[in-house]
Amino acid sequence: MLIVTGATGRLGALIVDRLLARVPADRIGVSVRDVDKAAGLAARGVRVRAGDFTEPGGLKHAFEDAERVLVVSASIRGEGAVAANTAAIDAAKEAGARRILYTSHQAASATSRFLPQPVHAAAEEHLRRLGVPYTALRNGFYTATLEHYIGAALATGTLAVPQDGPFSWTAHEDLAKVAAAALADDAGGTLDGVTPPLTAPGTLDFAGVAEVLGRLTGRTLRHVVMGDEEWIAAVVAAGMPRPLAEFTLTMFTAARAGEFDVTGPTLESVIGRPARTVEQVLAPLVGTR
């Protein structure tokens, strides 16, 4: 059985949908924290079981009969994320999975300035040591991240952010298709171990994002670079908790150091078509505002 964790989340749900196009539903199982939210998958014939990375004892049942397990990285910040991902990976091995897959990131590194990246690096290192065939999917930076910024930009005509750098913006939909291919073993052996960067072919900084929004709206949107502390003060005043603001700032500091200025052809090769552009992803969002 092919098991997907986090199957009611944004990426996990897309992966299961793409997987259903490749294999019969009775070969697919999902591990979710709230089984009621997965009722639609159960109706499609997918096996739905409760599983929580922070309660690893319950994962044995969720991963029962696993042939392959895709661990969608925990949406937890801080040291707890390492423990949660490790627990899920260990549970997959204990369930007898012959391959364990993990949603990592193109910039995974123990020394990254962006705080999630050491978490991914720790998961990759754990997989290396486990003695089970594995795939660490080095996903590009999610284009959906921009959703947090375009509302204010369209309302004010200004995209005001800290100094940044190029990002490997990549669509969830494309990454889900790659993950489904890897999980179904349809990727021709190209996704073994730590994968090459799974990204769209180009990068774009926030100045470029402002230009994209301008084209989509027919307006001129200014890109303004704020000082780090000035930006933190502004977003905290607007309601963002300071710890989250400080966490988010590390995305910008990593970008300005070039950590996300990485692309590769592997994603397009696996999905068999051009990757979705930032403009294609943002167009329907702009149309609803």
C-alpha positions in Angstrom: 0.0 0.0 0.0 1.1 3.5 -0.8 0.7 5.8 2.3 0.6 9.6 2.2 0.7 11.6 5.4 -0.9 15.0 5.8 -3.4 14.2 3.1 -5.8 16.9 4.1 -3.2 19.6 3.8 -2.6 21.7 0.8 0.3 19.6 -0.7 -0.8 16.3 0.6 -4.3 16.6 -0.8 -2.9 17.4 -4.2 -0.5 14.4 -4.1 -3.3 12.0 -3.3 -5.4 13.4 -6.1 -2.5 12.9 -8.6 -1.8 9.5 -7.1 -5.4 8.4 -7.7 -4.9 9.1 -11.4 -2.0 6.6 -11.4 -3.0 3.7 -9.2 -6.3 2.1 -7.9 -7.7 3.7 -4.8 -7.5 0.5 -2.8 -3.7 0.7 -3.1 -3.7 4.1 -1.4 -3.8 4.9 2.3 -3.6 8.2 4.1 -2.6 9.2 7.6 -4.4 12.3 8.9 -4.9 13.9 12.2 -8.6 14.4 11.7 -10.3 11.5 9.8 -13.5 13.5 9.3 -11.6 16.0 7.1 -10.7 13.0 4.8 -14.2 11.8 4.3 -14.1 12.7 0.7 -11.0 10.5 0.2 -12.7 7.6 2.0 -15.7 8.0 -0.4 -13.2 7.6 -3.3 -12.0 4.3 -1.9 -8.9 5.5 -0.1 -8.0 3.9 3.2 -8.2 6.6 5.9 -6.6 6.2 9.3 -5.7 8.6 12.1 -2.0 9.4 12.6 -0.2 12.2 14.3 3.6 12.6 14.2 3.6 13.9 17.8 2.0 10.6 18.9 4.1 8.1 17.1 2.5 5.1 18.8 -0.5 5.6 16.6 1.4 5.6 13.4 1.8 1.8 13.5 -1.8 1.4 12.6 -1.8 4.3 10.1 1.1 2.8 8.2 0.0 -0.8 8.4 0.8 -2.8 5.2 2.9 0.0 3.8 4.9 -0.6 0.7 6.0 3.0 0.4 5.3 5.9 2.7 5.5 9.6 1.8 6.1 11.7 4.9 4.9 15.2 4.2 7.1 17.3 6.5 5.4 18.4 9.7 3.9 21.9 9.8 5.6 22.6 13.1 8.2 25.2 13.9 11.2 24.7 16.1 12.9 21.6 17.6 9.6 19.8 17.7 9.6 19.6 13.9 12.8 17.5 13.9 11.4 15.0 16.4 8.0 14.8 14.6 9.6 14.1 11.2 12.0 11.6 12.6 9.2 9.8 14.4 7.2 9.4 11.2 10.2 8.2 9.3 11.0 5.6 11.9 7.4 4.5 12.0 7.5 4.0 8.2 10.5 1.8 8.6 9.0 -0.2 11.4 5.9 -0.7 9.2 8.1 -2.5 6.6 8.1 0.2 4.0 10.5 -0.6 1.2 11.0 3.0 0.3 10.4 6.2 2.4 9.8 9.5 0.8 10.0 12.9 2.4 9.1 16.4 1.3 12.3 18.3 1.7 13.4 21.6 0.2 15.8 22.8 -2.4 17.7 24.8 0.2 17.9 22.1 2.9 21.1 22.8 4.9 22.2 22.6 8.5 23.6 26.1 8.1 20.7 27.8 6.2 19.6 31.2 7.4 15.9 30.1 6.8 14.8 28.2 9.9 12.9 25.3 8.2 16.0 24.3 6.3 18.0 22.8 9.1 14.9 20.8 10.0 14.8 19.3 6.4 18.6 18.7 6.6 18.1 16.7 9.8 15.4 14.6 8.2 17.6 13.9 5.1 20.5 12.9 7.4 18.2 10.6 9.3 17.0 9.0 6.1 20.6 8.4 5.0 21.4 6.5 8.2 18.2 4.4 8.2 19.3 1.7 5.8 16.1 1.9 3.8 15.8 3.1 0.2 14.6 6.7 0.3 13.7 9.8 -1.7 14.1 13.3 -0.3 12.1 15.5 -2.6 14.1 18.8 -2.8 11.0 20.9 -3.6 11.4 24.5 -4.8 10.0 27.4 -2.9 6.2 27.3 -2.9 4.7 30.0 -5.0 1.7 30.0 -2.7 3.9 31.8 -0.2 3.2 34.9 -2.2 -0.5 34.8 -1.2 0.6 36.3 2.2 1.9 39.4 0.4 -0.3 40.2 -2.6 -3.4 41.3 -0.6 -1.6 44.3 1.0 0.3 45.0 -2.2 -2.9 45.3 -4.2 -4.7 47.3 -1.5 -1.8 49.9 -1.2 -0.1 49.7 -4.5 3.1 48.9 -2.7 4.9 45.6 -2.2 7.0 46.6 0.9 9.3 43.8 2.1 12.8 43.4 3.5 15.8 43.1 1.1 15.5 39.7 -0.6 16.9 37.8 -3.5 15.9 35.4 -6.2 13.4 32.6 -5.2 12.8 29.3 -6.9 9.1 29.8 -7.0 7.4 26.5 -7.8 3.7 25.5 -7.9 2.2 23.0 -5.4 0.4 21.4 -8.3 3.7 20.6 -10.1 5.4 19.4 -7.0 2.4 17.1 -6.2 2.7 15.5 -9.6 6.4 14.8 -9.0 5.7 13.3 -5.6 2.9 11.1 -7.0 5.2 9.8 -9.7 7.9 9.1 -7.2 5.5 7.3 -4.8 4.0 5.2 -7.6 7.5 4.4 -8.9 6.7 6.1 -12.2 9.7 8.4 -12.3 12.1 6.1 -14.1 14.5 5.8 -11.2 15.4 9.5 -11.4 14.2 10.3 -7.9 16.4 8.1 -5.7 18.1 9.5 -2.6 18.3 13.3 -2.3 16.8 14.6 -5.6 18.1 17.4 -7.8 16.3 20.7 -7.2 12.6 20.2 -8.1 11.9 23.7 -9.4 10.5 25.8 -12.2 13.2 26.8 -14.6 13.5 30.5 -13.5 13.9 32.5 -10.4 12.2 35.8 -9.4 12.7 38.3 -6.6 10.0 40.4 -5.0 10.8 43.3 -7.4 9.9 40.9 -10.2 6.8 39.8 -8.3 5.7 43.4 -8.2 6.1 43.6 -12.0 4.0 40.4 -12.4 1.3 41.9 -10.3 1.4 45.1 -12.3 0.9 43.2 -15.6 -1.9 41.2 -14.1 -3.7 44.2 -12.8 -2.8 46.9 -15.4 -1.5 49.0 -12.5 1.9 50.2 -11.4 2.9 48.5 -8.2 6.0 49.8 -6.4 8.5 47.5 -4.8 9.9 49.1 -1.6 12.8 47.6 0.4 12.3 48.1 4.2 14.9 47.6 6.9 14.6 44.4 8.7 13.6 45.9 12.1 11.3 48.4 10.3 9.5 45.6 8.5 9.2 43.5 11.7 7.7 46.5 13.6 5.3 47.2 10.7 3.9 43.6 10.5 3.7 43.2 14.2 1.7 46.5 14.4 -0.6 45.0 11.7 -1.2 41.9 13.9 1.5 39.4 13.2 2.9 37.8 16.3 6.5 38.9 16.8 8.0 35.3 16.9 6.3 34.6 13.5 7.6 37.9 12.1 11.1 37.0 13.2 10.7 33.6 11.7 9.5 35.0 8.4 12.4 37.4 8.2 14.8 34.5 7.9 13.2 33.7 4.6 14.4 37.1 3.3 17.8 36.9 4.9 18.3 33.5 3.2 17.1 34.8 -0.1 19.5 37.8 -0.1 22.3 35.3 0.5 21.3 33.4 -2.6 20.0 30.2 -1.0 17.0 30.0 -3.2 18.7 31.0 -6.4 18.7 27.5 -7.6 16.8 25.8 -10.5 16.9 22.5 -12.3 15.3 20.6 -15.2 14.2 17.5 -13.2 10.7 18.7 -12.3 9.7 19.5 -15.9 11.2 16.2 -17.1 9.1 14.2 -14.6 5.8 16.1 -15.2 6.3 16.1 -19.0 5.3 19.7 -19.5 6.5 23.3 -18.6 6.3 24.2 -15.0 3.6 26.7 -13.9 4.9 30.3 -13.8 4.4 32.8 -11.0 2.1 34.7 -13.3 -0.1 31.6 -13.9 -0.4 30.9 -10.2 -1.2 34.4 -9.2 -3.6 35.3 -12.0 -6.7 33.6 -10.4 -5.8 35.0 -7.0 -5.6 38.6 -8.3 -8.9 38.1 -10.1 -10.6 37.4 -6.8 -9.4 40.6 -5.1 
